[in-house]
Amino acid sequence: MMHCEVIFLGLPNCWIDWAAFALLLLGPSLTVWGVCRARRLRRRT
């Protein structure tokens, strides 16, 4: 993911690549973690 391409608007933004990559990786795992945590909290009460 170390490629600096000219993305939309003609801006060379490497960090946008990294941010999108991180969101793709962390998004699902954070969602699963949030659901599991919500279930745990429901069980306690």
Order of alpha helices (4+ residues) and beta strands (2+ residues): beta-beta-alpha
